[in-house]
Amino acid sequence: MVGLRALANPIRLGIMRELARRPETCACDFTKLFDVSQPTISAHLKTLREAGLVRTRRRGTQICYSIDQSMLSSLHSALTDISPLSVAAAVSAC
């Protein structure tokens, strides 16, 4: 899944954690949180957008980011399907 690959990077995972705490965060705010340049943050946000994990909204000249809950729900379902409890239930049903 593309979403899991996008979350494998510690900065992108940190961005997602920040968005969970503060939805509608502007791109410029992330440079204050991580020790990387604005172009690097932009590249990470682009990866998250392309993976469908975040959505954008323009607020004046700024672009604000939020988590796309539908994609997060899909990832959660996929991970739940492979959790040890799910696998054990499937094996016992056989």
C-alpha positions in Angstrom: 0.0 0.0 0.0 1.3 3.4 -1.0 0.0 4.9 2.3 2.1 2.6 4.4 5.2 3.4 2.4 4.5 7.2 2.8 4.3 6.7 6.6 7.6 4.8 6.7 9.5 8.1 6.8 9.9 9.5 10.3 9.3 13.1 9.2 6.1 12.2 7.3 4.9 10.2 10.3 5.6 13.2 12.5 3.6 15.4 10.1 0.7 13.0 10.4 1.0 13.0 14.2 1.0 16.8 14.2 -2.1 16.9 11.9 -3.9 14.5 14.3 -3.2 17.0 17.1 -3.8 20.2 15.0 -5.9 19.8 11.8 -5.7 22.6 9.3 -2.0 23.1 9.8 -0.3 25.3 7.3 2.8 24.0 5.4 5.0 26.8 6.8 4.2 25.6 10.4 5.9 22.3 9.8 9.3 23.9 9.3 9.2 25.1 12.9 8.6 21.5 14.1 11.2 19.6 12.1 14.8 20.5 11.5 14.5 20.5 7.7 14.1 23.2 5.0 10.8 24.4 3.6 11.5 22.6 0.2 12.0 19.3 2.1 8.7 19.8 4.0 7.0 20.5 0.7 8.3 17.3 -0.8 7.1 15.3 2.2 3.7 16.9 2.1 3.5 16.1 -1.7 4.2 12.5 -0.9 1.5 12.4 1.7 -0.9 14.1 -0.7 -0.1 11.6 -3.5 -0.7 8.7 -1.1 -4.1 10.2 -0.3 -3.3 10.6 3.4 -3.8 14.3 3.5 -6.0 16.9 1.9 -5.5 20.6 1.3 -7.5 23.7 1.7 -6.3 27.2 0.6 -6.6 29.9 3.2 -5.6 33.1 1.6 -2.0 32.6 0.3 -1.4 29.6 2.6 -2.2 26.0 2.0 -3.5 24.1 5.1 -3.3 20.4 5.5 -5.6 17.9 7.3 -5.7 14.1 7.5 -7.9 12.4 5.0 -9.9 10.2 7.4 -11.2 7.9 4.7 -7.7 6.8 3.6 -6.7 6.5 7.3 -9.7 4.2 7.8 -8.7 2.1 4.9 -5.2 1.7 6.2 -6.6 0.8 9.7 -8.8 -1.9 8.1 -6.0 -3.4 6.2 -3.8 -3.5 9.3 -6.6 -5.0 11.4 -7.0 -7.7 8.8 -3.5 -8.9 9.4 -3.3 -8.5 13.1 -2.5 -11.6 15.1 -6.1 -11.7 16.5 -7.6 -11.6 13.0 -5.3 -14.3 11.8 -6.0 -16.5 14.8 -9.7 -16.2 14.2 -9.4 -17.0 10.6 -7.3 -20.1 11.4 -9.7 -21.4 14.0 -12.6 -20.9 11.6 -11.0 -23.4 9.2 
